[in-house]
Amino acid sequence: MSATEQPFSIYQFFSQLKSHHFSMVAQGLISQDILSLIALSLKRRPDNEVVARRLFALVVELSQNIFHYSAIKEFSVKDQREIGVGIVAVGESDTHYLVASGNVAHTESASYIARQCDHINTLDSEELKQYYREQRRQPAREGSVGGSIGLIEIARKSGSPIHYEIIPMEDGNVFLIFVAKVSKSVSYAD
């Protein structure tokens, strides 16, 4: 380590997570095992069941984005295939829970995602339902693993616009961040 390089402090990391009210963070290979651990943790929360289910659905959608589309992949011995690398976090504010994710992505993919998010964010709940139905009937986009409905699901499950950020990186890729919010007052009727 050079004289100007600061050593990593797990305590500072812990303190930052705590000060921003993040209770759960997973970084690295985003696999089924990680999702299972997150599901167990969310089930143990004192919140209502509807909120817990929505949070888990958001974690799954955001994790699938990392799993399939991260520009950085590593081989998983257990899964016997390459899996995307990224970060998923669950936190809260006074009024909302937050599910955030981030991963390195190819610039072209991020541009497409930005256009999709911008369009989805203009739709109300009825229009989202209709758009979801339309997209389910469409053939998968070239290079897409699914039917391009994950972003629609994020908007529907959160009940809020999809917040995203695209940060250019020196290697020509971007770091893609999503944040989905779920109101703490969501009920069965919502």
N, C-alpha and C positions, 0 to 999 in steps of 0.2 A: 504494500500500500504506500502510495506517495505521501509526502508531507502535507500536500494540499487536499488530499482525498479524505472525506469524512467517513468514518466507519458507520456501517448500518447499525441503527439502534432499534431493537425489537420493542423496547419500552416506548420510544417516540412513536413508532408505528402503532402500537397498542393505544397510546394516548390520543393520537390523531383519529383513529377509528372510534374511540369512545367519545371524543368531543364532537364528532359529527354523527353520533348515534347509529353507527353501523354495528350490528350485533353478529353478523355472519359474513365471512369473506372466504371465497375459495379461489385460488390462483393456480394455474398450471393446466394439466390435461383436464378438460371438462368432460368427464365420463359418466356413465350410468351410476357408478359407485358414488361419485360426488353428489349426483342428484338424489340418490337414496338417503344419504346423510342429511342433506338439506331438508328433504321431506320429513324425516324424523324430527328434526329440530323445529320446523314450522308447526308440526302437529302438537308439539309440547308448549307452544305459545299460549298465553291466557286469552287471546283474542277470540272473536267469534269464528265459527267454522267457515263461514262464507269468505271472510277475509283471508284466512289461512289457505283455503283452496285457490283463491285468486292469486295470492302471492306465489304459491307453488306453480301454478300454471304459467305465471310470468317468468319464474326462474327457468322452467322447462323451455319456454319459447326462446328466451335470450341465450340459454345454454346451447340449444340446438343451432342457433345462429353461429356461435363460436365453434361448436363441434364440426359443422359442415363447411363454414366459410372462412375460418381464420386462415390468414396467409402463412401462419406458423403452425406446423403440425408435428407431432411426435408419435412414434410407434408405441402402441399400447400392447404389451405382451398378453394381458388378459383378454383384450378385445381382438387381438391379432389383426390390427389395422391401424392406420394413421388417424389420429384424433386431434382436433383443433385445440390450441392453447389460448387461454385468455383469463379473464377475471370476472367473477360474479359476486355481488354483494347485496345484502339485505339490511336496510336501515330504516329509520323513522324520524319524523318531525312531530310536532304537537298534533297535527291533523291528518297526516298521511304516513303510509309505509312506502318505502322506496325500494325498487329492485333495479340495480344498475349492473351493466356489463361493459366490458371493453376487450378489444382484441385488435391485433394488427390485421389489416385487410388490404386487398389490392385496390388501387384508386378507382378503377372502372366499376368494381362492385359497390364501393362506397357511393359513387355518383348515382348509380341506379337506386340504391337504398335511400339516399337523400330525396330523390324525386318521388319515390313511393311514400316515404314518411310525410313529405310536404302535401301530397295529394290526400293521403289518409287523414291528416290533421284538419282538412277542410270539411270532412264529412260528419254529419250528425249520426246518432245511433241507428236510425232507420236506414240511412244511406250506407252506413258501414255494413249492415246486414245484407243489403242488396249487393254491394261490392264484393263481399265475402262469397255470396252465392255465385256471382259471375266468375270470380277467380277460380273457384273450385271446378267449374266446368271447362276452364281453359287448359290447354296442354301446358306442361311445365316449360318454363323459359329455358333456353339452351344454357347448360352449365348449372342449372338449379337442381337441387336435390328434391325439393318439394314443390308444391303448387303455388308458391309465393304468397301464402296466406298467413305466415307467421307474424308479419308486421300488423296485419289486420287483427289477428288474435290478440296481440299486445294491446292495441287500442281498445278493443272490445272488453277484454278482461280488466284493464285498468280503469276504464271509464274516463280517461284523460288523454290529452294529446301525447304523442310519443316525442320525448325530448331526445335529441341526438346531437352529437358533436363529432366533427371529423377533423383530426389534427394531423397535418402533413408531417411525414418523417423524412429524415435525411436520405434513406435508401429508396425513396420514390413511392413507398407504400404509405398508408395512413393508419392512424390509431382511431378506431371507430368506437364511440361510446353511446350507449343507450341508457336512458333513465325512464322507468315507468312508475307512476304514482297510483296508489290505491287509497281511497279515503278510509279512515278508521271507522266511519259511520256507515259503511256498506252493510245492507241487510239482505235478507232472503228475497225481499220484494224488488231489489235493484237488478 
